[in-house]
Structures are given as structure tokens and as C-alpha cells.
Amino acid sequence: MTTHGNTFSGKRVVSIDALRGFDMFWIIGGGALFLSVFSWLDNPVFRTLAAQLEHSPWTGFTFEDLIFPLFLFIMGASMPFSLTKRLERGDSRTQLYLHIVKRACILYFLGLVYYGLLDFNFGAQRFAGVLPRIAFCYLFTGLIVMTAGIRGQAVWTAMILIVYWLVLKLVPVPGYGAGVFTPDGNLGVYIDQNFLPGRHWTYGDYKLADATGIIGTFPAVASTLLGVLSGHWLRTDKPDRNKVIGLAAAGVASIVLSFVWSINLPINKFLWTSSYVLLAGGLSLLLLALFYWIIDVRGYRSWAFPFIVIGLNPITIYVASQLFDFGSLAGVFVHGFIDYLGAFKPVFREMSVLAVKWLFLYFLFRRKLFFRA
């Protein structure tokens, strides 16, 4: 935990913090809150909206499928404002390499704790997962940023996506052959079943392998690199209007390319296919363009304050939500009347839990305590 000065001072791109907080909002309770609202208001329109807050059953894309790659994209967008900026001012490369490795190790360790390390039941320990994937993406992306220029980073992004596509299409899976994208016959499932130890978190009804397994980490690095490239674009001295147009144009181009590519390579979150990377990356670019225009260019920040509070401590609330029962704490304040709310009770319960989590983060914000692994 480290302390920082005024979050809104200097040239900090506040929209990155706000977009990170918007993303985390859905993870820490926003999704559950809206699902409860849609259930309470039950009708065909809200049932359709509720489906967007669930992962695709296999191939396809929903709003929920955007949440994780958006986080990686934002993590990448922050790197030019941290690693690249420190390189430019002459900071020790050795110290920066150590920083990258240390942060990745801490994130991975927190992931192990999140998935039960302190239970000391290593047979049931999960070694993949959200935080482990974030750790590896930060490590590999950080090393690429340290060793390649902007053009080289773009080449790395394209190369990862193309090579991954060729691997999925051409490497045969025993008993199934090459280019199989069924839940039980794809290359990712085969590798996880044979090489990933511990407990696997299954994807939907498919109890085959881990949803954040081994080979999907590599295209996830490309998701992060797309964010890095957008961060470099924001650091240029181009007019703000051009920056917004550039982000939006890149987003539209990425989405179009993803649909073209999906003719040959399905959009699939489980496999984190290259077409999925481009679709999620394109939507992330459009969201960043929107947030940057509203917050940093037009100066409308007050509406985003709740998201900024979340976005400054994303890992803190993610881990804390697993280790502490915020629901019980919320119950202390609402147990006396919540049972009288009838059908609105589930909605109010989710509102209460989310409010307690936000107030916890607001306390850290007021104390200027922000977790920096």
C-alpha cells in the first residue's frame, strides 16, 4: 500500500482510472445488482439485457465477455504513463525489470491466495485464474515494452494474434485433429488437461479445462498490448480531437476485422481467439475514446468520481471481496427492515453490499492509500 498526492493533479489521464473503475464496478457487484433489477422488472426486454450479463455459452460475445479483456486493455494503456515515461527520464532499466518481475510475482501470489492457498489443500489449489492471467500479461507485456519500441510493440501484437490463429488451426489434437473448436476437442482443453496442475475452474456447462488456462494467456498479452498502443497514442502531442478520432477509428477498424476473421476463427472467450481479442479490443478503444473525450477533454469529471474511487484500488477490492464477507457487514445495517421490502429485497441487498464495498474504497481514497503491487 502506498500513498499518492492529489489524484486529479498534473497531467494524469483521469479517464483511464475512471474506465478501470467502470470495468471493476461490474465485477464487484454491479453485474449482480443489474441482474437483480432485471429480474425484479421481469419482461422480455430486461430478460434480453440480463443475458448480456452472462458469459456466452461457448462461441459468441456478450457484454460480460468484455469485462476481463477491458481490464487488461486498461492495464496496458497505463504502461506508457509508467514504464515508458520512466525509461524516457533515464530511470535504471535494471530497477524497472525488477519492478515488473516483483509486481507479477505479487499478483500471482495474490491469485493463489484468492483461490485457496491458505487452505493448504494443494490438490484442490487452482493455479490459473484471473489474477494469474493478469500477472503473466503484466510480466510479458512489461518485458515487451522494455525491449521494443512502439513499432515493435505493434509487430508483437500482430505476430501473437497471427501465430496463435495458426496454432489453433494447424496443430492437431489427439483423437480430434487440427482446427477443432468444439468444447472437448480444441487445443486449449487438451493442453490444460495434460499440463495444467491443480483444480480447474470450468466454463459454463463444459467441465473440461480451466477457463483461464495456459495457451489463452498468449493472446491475452495481445489484448494488453492493444492498450499499450492506445496509451502511446494518448501521450503524443496531437490535438485532443485527433486523439479521440484516432482511438474511435482504430476501434471501428478492429471490430470490422474481428468479424471478418471470425469467418475462419470463431469469437470465443474460453479460447481467447484472435477474433475475440480484436472485438474486445475494438470495443475497449471506443470506450476509452468516449471516456477520454468526456473526462479529460471536456472536463466533465464529477459524474465519474464513483468509478475513479473504484479504479484507483481495483486489485484491493477484487481480493478483499473474496477474503471478506461484505454481505454480512451490509446486513448489520439493513437486517432490521430488508425483509419488509418484498420483491425488491434482492435488489436492495445487492445495492447494500455494493455500497459497503464502495465506502471501503472511499475510505482508502480519502486516506490516499492505493495498492501498488
C-alpha positions in Angstrom: 0.0 0.0 0.0 1.5 3.3 -1.0 0.3 6.9 -0.6 0.0 9.4 -3.5 -0.8 13.0 -3.8 -3.8 14.6 -5.5 -5.2 12.1 -8.0 -6.6 14.9 -10.2 -3.4 17.0 -10.4 -0.8 17.2 -13.1 -1.3 15.5 -16.5 -2.8 12.3 -15.2 -5.2 10.8 -17.7 -8.2 10.6 -15.3 -10.3 8.8 -17.9 -8.1 5.7 -17.6 -8.8 5.5 -13.8 -12.5 6.1 -14.5 -12.7 3.4 -17.2 -10.9 1.0 -14.9 -13.4 1.7 -12.2 -16.3 1.3 -14.6 -14.9 -2.1 -15.5 -14.4 -3.1 -11.9 -17.9 -1.9 -11.0 -19.4 -4.8 -12.9 -17.0 -7.3 -11.2 -17.5 -6.3 -7.6 -21.3 -6.2 -7.6 -22.6 -4.0 -10.5 -23.4 -7.1 -12.6 -25.3 -8.8 -9.7 -27.2 -5.6 -9.0 -28.4 -5.1 -12.5 -29.3 -8.8 -12.8 -31.5 -8.4 -9.7 -33.1 -5.3 -11.1 -33.8 -7.0 -14.5 -35.3 -10.0 -12.6 -37.4 -7.6 -10.5 -38.7 -5.8 -13.6 -39.1 -9.1 -15.4 -40.2 -8.6 -19.1 -38.7 -9.7 -22.5 -36.6 -6.5 -22.8 -35.0 -6.9 -19.4 -34.5 -10.7 -19.9 -32.6 -9.8 -23.1 -30.5 -7.3 -21.1 -29.9 -9.9 -18.4 -28.4 -12.3 -21.0 -25.7 -9.7 -21.7 -24.5 -10.0 -18.1 -23.8 -13.7 -18.5 -20.9 -15.2 -20.5 -21.6 -16.6 -23.9 -22.3 -20.4 -23.6 -19.4 -21.1 -26.0 -18.8 -19.0 -29.1 -20.3 -15.6 -29.4 -20.0 -12.4 -27.4 -21.9 -10.6 -24.7 -21.2 -7.5 -22.6 -19.9 -9.8 -19.8 -17.3 -11.2 -22.2 -15.8 -7.7 -22.5 -15.1 -7.2 -18.8 -11.8 -9.1 -18.4 -10.1 -8.1 -21.7 -11.1 -4.5 -21.0 -9.2 -4.7 -17.7 -6.1 -6.0 -19.5 -6.5 -3.3 -22.1 -6.6 -0.6 -19.4 -3.6 -2.1 -17.6 -1.7 -1.8 -20.9 -2.9 1.7 -21.5 -1.3 2.7 -18.2 2.1 1.3 -19.1 3.3 4.2 -21.3 2.5 6.6 -18.4 4.5 4.5 -16.0 7.2 2.3 -17.6 7.8 4.2 -20.8 7.8 7.5 -19.1 10.3 6.3 -16.5 12.5 4.9 -19.3 12.4 8.3 -21.1 13.6 10.1 -18.0 16.5 7.8 -17.5 15.5 5.5 -14.7 17.5 2.4 -14.1 16.5 -0.3 -16.6 17.6 -2.9 -14.0 15.3 -1.4 -11.4 12.4 -1.4 -13.9 12.9 -5.0 -14.8 12.9 -5.9 -11.1 9.7 -3.9 -10.6 8.0 -5.8 -13.4 9.0 -9.2 -12.1 8.2 -8.2 -8.5 4.7 -6.9 -9.4 4.0 -10.0 -11.5 5.0 -12.3 -8.6 2.9 -10.4 -6.1 -0.1 -10.6 -8.4 0.4 -14.3 -9.0 0.7 -14.9 -5.2 -2.4 -12.9 -4.5 -4.1 -15.1 -7.2 -3.0 -18.3 -5.3 -4.4 -16.8 -2.1 -7.6 -15.9 -3.8 -8.0 -19.5 -5.0 -7.4 -21.1 -1.6 -3.6 -21.2 -1.0 -4.2 -20.6 2.8 -6.4 -23.7 2.9 -3.2 -25.7 2.3 -5.2 -28.2 0.2 -2.8 -28.2 -2.7 -4.7 -30.9 -4.5 -7.6 -28.5 -4.8 -5.5 -25.5 -5.5 -6.2 -23.5 -8.6 -3.0 -22.3 -10.4 -4.7 -20.5 -13.3 -7.3 -17.8 -12.9 -8.0 -14.1 -13.3 -5.1 -12.7 -11.2 -2.6 -15.3 -12.5 -3.5 -14.3 -16.1 -3.2 -10.6 -15.1 0.2 -11.4 -13.6 1.6 -13.1 -16.7 0.1 -10.5 -19.0 1.8 -7.8 -17.0 5.1 -9.7 -17.0 5.2 -10.4 -20.7 3.8 -7.1 -21.8 6.2 -5.2 -19.5 9.1 -7.1 -21.0 8.0 -6.2 -24.5 7.5 -2.6 -23.6 11.0 -2.5 -22.1 12.7 -4.1 -25.1 10.7 -2.9 -28.1 9.7 0.5 -29.4 6.2 1.4 -30.4 6.5 -0.1 -33.8 8.0 -3.2 -32.4 5.1 -3.5 -29.9 2.7 -3.3 -32.8 4.5 -6.0 -34.6 4.5 -8.2 -31.4 0.7 -7.7 -31.2 0.1 -8.7 -34.8 2.5 -11.6 -34.6 0.9 -13.1 -31.4 -2.6 -12.9 -33.0 -1.5 -14.5 -36.3 0.7 -17.2 -34.7 -2.0 -18.1 -32.2 -4.5 -18.4 -35.1 -2.2 -20.7 -37.0 -1.5 -22.8 -33.9 -5.2 -23.3 -33.2 -5.9 -24.1 -36.9 -2.9 -26.3 -37.7 -1.8 -28.2 -34.5 -3.7 -31.5 -34.3 -5.4 -32.6 -31.1 -5.1 -36.4 -30.5 -8.4 -38.0 -31.3 -9.8 -34.9 -32.9 -7.4 -33.5 -35.4 -6.5 -29.9 -36.2 -8.7 -26.8 -36.3 -11.4 -28.2 -34.0 -13.2 -25.6 -31.9 -15.7 -27.8 -30.0 -15.7 -27.7 -26.2 -14.0 -31.1 -25.9 -11.8 -31.1 -29.0 -9.9 -27.8 -29.0 -6.2 -27.5 -28.4 -6.6 -25.4 -25.2 -8.6 -28.1 -23.5 -6.1 -30.7 -24.5 -3.1 -28.7 -23.1 -4.9 -27.9 -19.8 -6.0 -31.4 -19.2 -2.5 -32.7 -19.7 -0.2 -29.9 -18.4 -2.2 -27.7 -16.0 -2.0 -29.0 -12.4 -4.5 -28.5 -9.6 -8.2 -27.6 -9.8 -9.7 -26.2 -12.9 -12.4 -23.6 -13.0 -14.8 -24.9 -15.6 -16.5 -22.8 -18.2 -20.3 -22.9 -18.0 -21.5 -26.5 -18.5 -18.2 -27.6 -20.0 -16.3 -29.4 -17.3 -13.2 -29.9 -19.4 -10.5 -27.4 -18.6 -9.7 -24.1 -17.0 -11.4 -21.0 -18.5 -8.2 -19.1 -18.0 -5.8 -21.9 -19.0 -2.4 -22.0 -20.5 -2.4 -21.1 -24.1 -5.1 -18.4 -23.8 -2.6 -16.3 -21.9 -0.7 -15.5 -25.0 -3.5 -13.8 -27.0 -4.4 -12.1 -23.7 -1.0 -10.4 -23.9 -2.1 -9.1 -27.2 -5.2 -7.6 -25.5 -2.8 -5.8 -23.1 -0.6 -4.6 -25.9 -3.6 -3.0 -27.7 -4.0 -1.0 -24.5 -0.2 -0.1 -24.6 -0.5 1.2 -28.1 -3.5 3.3 -27.2 -1.6 4.7 -24.2 1.3 5.7 -26.5 -1.3 7.5 -28.7 -2.6 9.4 -25.8 0.9 10.5 -24.8 1.5 12.2 -28.2 1.3 15.9 -28.6 -1.5 15.7 -31.2 -4.7 17.7 -30.6 -7.1 16.1 -28.3 -9.8 15.9 -31.0 -7.4 13.9 -33.2 -6.6 11.6 -30.3 -10.3 10.9 -29.8 -10.9 10.3 -33.6 -7.8 8.1 -33.8 -9.0 5.9 -30.9 -12.5 5.7 -32.3 -11.3 4.9 -35.8 -9.0 2.2 -34.6 -11.8 0.7 -32.5 -14.1 0.5 -35.5 -11.4 -1.0 -37.7 -10.6 -3.6 -35.0 -14.3 -4.6 -34.7 -14.7 -4.9 -38.5 -11.5 -7.0 -38.8 -12.7 -9.2 -35.9 -16.0 -10.1 -37.7 -14.1 -10.8 -41.0 -11.6 -13.0 -39.1 -14.5 -14.8 -37.3 -15.5 -16.4 -40.6 -12.4 -18.6 -40.2 -11.8 -18.3 -36.4 -14.8 -18.2 -34.1 -15.1 -15.4 -31.5 -14.6 -17.4 -28.3 -13.7 -16.1 -24.9 -12.7 -19.5 -23.5 -10.0 -19.9 -26.1 -9.4 -16.1 -26.2 -9.3 -16.4 -30.0 -7.6 -13.7 -32.1 -11.0 -12.6 -33.4 -12.2 -12.2 -29.8 -9.1 -10.1 -29.0 -9.9 -7.7 -31.8 -13.6 -7.4 -31.0 -13.0 -6.8 -27.3 -10.1 -4.5 -28.1 -12.2 -2.5 -30.6 -14.9 -2.0 -28.0 -12.3 -1.1 -25.4 -10.9 1.5 -27.8 -14.3 3.0 -28.3 -14.9 3.2 -24.6 -11.6 4.8 -23.9 -12.3 7.4 -26.7 -15.6 8.2 -25.1 -14.3 8.4 -21.5 -11.2 10.5 -22.6 -13.4 12.9 -24.6 -15.9 13.4 -21.8 -13.5 13.5 -18.8 -10.1 14.7 -19.9 -11.1 16.8 -22.9 -14.4 18.3 -22.0 -13.6 18.3 -18.3 -16.8 16.6 -17.0 -15.4 14.6 -14.1 -17.8 14.8 -11.3 -20.1 12.0 -12.7 -17.1 9.7 -12.9 -16.0 10.1 -9.3 -17.6 6.9 -8.0 -15.8 5.0 -10.8 -12.5 6.7 -10.1 -12.6 5.7 -6.5 -13.0 2.1 -7.6 -10.5 2.4 -10.3 -7.7 3.5 -8.0 -7.8 0.3 -6.0 -9.0 -2.5 -8.3 -6.8 -5.3 -7.1 -7.6 -4.4 -3.4 -11.3 -4.7 -3.8 -11.1 -7.8 -6.0 -9.1 -9.7 -3.4 -10.9 -8.3 -0.4 -14.2 -9.4 -1.9 -13.0 -12.9 -1.8 -11.4 -12.8 1.6 -14.1 -10.8 3.5 -17.8 -11.1 3.7 -19.1 -7.7 2.8 -22.6 -9.1 2.7 -22.6 -9.8 6.4 -21.3 -6.3 7.1 -24.1 -4.8 4.9 -26.6 -7.0 6.8 -25.6 -5.2 10.1 -27.2 -2.0 8.7 -30.2 -3.3 6.8 -31.3 -6.5 8.6 -34.0 -4.7 10.6 -36.1 -3.7 7.6 -34.9 -5.5 4.5 -37.4 -8.4 5.0 -40.2 -6.0 4.6 -39.2 -4.9 1.1 -41.0 -7.8 -0.7 -39.9 -8.5 -4.3 -37.5 -5.5 -4.0 -35.4 -7.2 -1.3 -32.8 -8.9 -3.6 -32.3 -5.6 -5.4 -31.8 -3.7 -2.1 -29.4 -6.4 -0.8 -27.2 -6.1 -3.8 -27.3 -2.3 -3.5 -26.3 -2.5 0.1 -23.3 -4.9 -0.5 -22.1 -2.7 -3.4 -22.4 0.4 -1.2 -20.3 -1.1 1.6 -17.6 -2.1 -0.8 -17.6 1.4 -2.3 -17.4 3.0 1.1 -14.4 0.8 2.0 -12.7 2.1 -1.2 -13.7 5.7 -0.4 -12.1 5.4 3.0 -8.8 4.3 1.3 -9.2 7.1 -1.2 -9.7 9.7 1.5 -6.6 8.4 3.2 -4.7 8.4 -0.1 -3.9 4.7 0.2 -3.7 2.9 -3.1 -2.4 -0.6 -3.6 0.6 -0.7 -5.9 2.0 -4.3 -6.2 
